[in-house]
Each structure stands twice: as C-alpha cells, then as structure tokens.
Amino acid sequence: MQGFPSSSRFSHIGRLASTGLVWLWLAGTAQAASHPPMRPLPTGVPGELPAGPTRFVDGLRGDDAGPGSADKPWRSIAHGVAMLQDGETLVIRAGVYYETVRIARQGTAEHPVTLMAHPGEVVVIDAGYREFFAAPSTAWEPVAADAGVNGEFQSIRSYPELAAPPAPTRPVWGSDAYSEQVRVLGNFGDSLVPLHGYHAVTDLRSDNSYWNLAGKLEVDHGLYCGPGLWFDPETHRIHVRLAHTPTDWLGADEYRGVTDPRTVPLVVSGAGTPLTIDQSQHVRIRNIVLRGSRSHTLTLTRSRNVELDGVAIYGGCPGMFVRGVHGLRMTHCALRGVAAPWSSRAAHKYRGISPYLFVADSDNRDFEIAWCELTDGHDGAVIGAVDNLSFHHNLVENFNDDGLYLTIERPGGRNGLIAQNRIARCLSSFAFAGDGARQEGSEIHITRNVLDLRQPIFK
C-alpha cells in the first residue's frame, strides 16, 4: 500500500517536495527560543511564474495606486483581489500580510481567478495583531505584583473589539462549555506551537497541574494548562503567561522555553478571518499560509469549483469552515490545530476551547481532499455530510478527541469514500455525533486505511 503519509516528522520533506508543497524543519537551521516545532514549517515552493497574464503584490515596496505590474506592484492583497480580472493570476511576494482578504469573484473554467505565492517565497495572511509578532518588546508589560502572578504580562494597549460575542456569520465550532468565552488564541511565532486559550484567569495564574478540582468546570481552584493567553473583559487587555509546565510526565514535550513574551514573537489572534471565499466560482489558491484567527481561519461559502493547493492553515475555531460549496479540490494542504505537545483532551474541553479543525456544514458536494495533513487538535474533520466525497491519501494525526466525524446532524453524506489514509493518535478514529438524523440513506465506504494506535494521546 504505497503513498501513505509517513509517520516520521523529517520524511515529509522528500514526499511533499515531489507533489508541490515543500516544508522546512526549523530546528535544522535555527534554534527556536520557545519549543521545537511540532511539524515541519512552511517554506517557499520552487517553480516558475504562470504563462498567462499576471499581476503582483509586494507588501514592502508596493503601492495600491500603481498598475500592479512586476516592477510597480500593489501593496495589499485585498486591493489586488479587487483589481484582478478573470483569467489573471495574482502573484504575491514574500511577507506577512496583516489583512482580512475577501474573494467574491466569478471566474470561469477557461479563465479562473488565481492567488499564489511567488515561486520560492513564503506568503502569510495573518488576521491577528501585528505588534505581538513584529515588536513584542513594546507590546507587553508585566502585571503588577498585587494584581497577578510572577511571569504574567498584559498588553500595553486595549482591544475592546474582542469583547464582542462571535458574529452569527462566523459560528464557533467547539464542543465544550466555554468555546465562545475564549476570545483570543495564538501561537509561538518562532515555532507555531499553539498557545492555550484560557477562559478563566485562575487557570492562567495557577501553578497546579493536577485534576484535583471539585468539578470539571469549576474555576475557584485553577489548573495551569501551559503557555497561553487570556482576554480580560473588564480592562480589554490581553494577558499572557509563558511559565514552564510544572510536571515531568511528558519528558521532552514539556515546555521549557522562554518565559518573557517581550523576547519572542507571538501570533495573537482575534475575531478576524484571514481569507473568506464567498459567492465565487473557479477560484484557485496556491502555496499561501493562513493564520491569526480565534474565529474561522478560512471561510468558504456559497461557491463553486474552488481549488486549494499547498495551503497551510493554523488554528481557528474551526480552522476551515465550508457551507454551500459544490466542487472543492484540496491537495497538498496542511491544517494544524490548537493542541500543543502538553495539551490534553480535558484541558481543551473543560478549561479552554475545543475546536473542530475542519467543518463541512450543509449543502456541500463533489469534494476531493487528497495528500493533505490534518493534525494536532481537539476534534478533527467533520466530513460526513458531504455528497460525493473522496477523502484519500491523507494524514490524520494527534487529535485528543475524535479524528473524522461521519455523522453530526447535518444533511448529506451520499456516496463517500475514505481510502488509503493514515489515521494515528486519535481518541477515536471515526466518530458519530447525534443519532444520524437528516443523514438517512448516507453511504460512506471506508477501505484500505491504516489506523495506527502505536502512540497514545495525552489524556
């Protein structure tokens, strides 16, 4: 059975390089100040510029008042998308773009709309807050000793927009009691290891690591769940604590990195969505990294014939949300969840946020998801309500609850195929939520997969 995703973190480079997505293991070139990366990190994909008409964006030297040519590029991706004509490709030069990009375009099969990173360069669209990544030394200040604990910092400025409840158009997909109360998520910027999203400040400030609580949800007695973030609804400031995990149970997976957030870049994510594709058809996204959302990292709705190739998605609740899409092809993509090496199922479900990674809601059909990696979260992919689904040659790994949901009280799920995937380190490989109502007559064929139970989850 050839073609399965490998179990080795290091061997992804050779496999994915031949299929169009190349990754770099950061520890091979630089030492992370936080924690070694859990997965290979994105790097530029070599290749050539497309032969057809192209426009360009360059966040460093561009000007949105210009023509968008190679020598006079636009500055922002959002402006480039608005100016792009059908059949043109928007080539984006390297950089982190702090934007929320929306695509609502009607391309054709002969003249699609394409967004891609410049060959050999890494392009990141980040809907979070620039200052914590670009200038952390001036973004944080210590919390006063009589107001917090040692090692606790707060943002210098306030973020009142985070106090707003989640927007109805961006529904929170989490399976715990507090998902909507966690208003900020994030990652270490040097390794993209997730930060815990705290809903209770007693947990952020605790040095207790034992489940000696009166109840799973009570917060009088705190439980420290690792480096993380908390939003103060009264002051509208973001708090962070990067204290070491206080046990030795996990060996090398314990957090032992820097504890001062002023010395390390952080990805701090609010309610923005990096990329939204809505009411579009014949759109292609290639080799772009999406991050910086406590909401949906990628929203895809009411669209036809969308292709994602080499797209890396980090975090979100969920990381990718799909509704009303007919014709989706995902290849060589990586979806990374919010679970750090020290994250447990209970820490997500009862002391923070427990998001799904990928959600296909209602009215979806004709999906192919192949040669992708879905990893490192609480719950994995909700795929059971897609008509005509082909889910093959993927890696589904390290979910401390459920890997693939085959029922979740949504209509659909006719003629599905799950074949030749490797599913590893999941509390359950296949999950069935609800009683299957609205999915009567669904058929999902599961064949020639490897269910790899050799390694445990942190429970």
Secondary structure, 3 states (H helix, E strand, C coil): CCCCCCCCCCCHHHHHHCCCCCEECHHHCCCCCCCCCCCCEECCCCCCCCCCCEEEECCCCCCCCCCCCCCCCECCHHHHHHHCCCCCEEEECCEEECCCEEECCECCCCCCEEEEECCCCCEEEECCCHHHHHCHHHCEEECCCCCCCCCEEEECCCCHHHHCCCCCCCCCCECCCCHHHCCCEEEECCCCCEEEECCCHHHHCCCCCCCCCCCCCCCCCCCCCCCEEEECCCCCCEEEECCCCCCCCCHHHCCCCCCCHHHCCEEEECCCCCEEEECCEEEEEECCEEECCCCCCEEEEEEEEEEEECCEEECCCCCEEEEEEEEEEEECCEEECCCCCCCCHHHHHHHCCCEEEEEECCCEEEEEEECCEEEEECEEEECCCEEEEEEECCEEEEEEEEEEEEEECCCCCCCEEEECCEEEEEEEEEEEECCCCCCCCCCEEEECCEEECCCCCCC
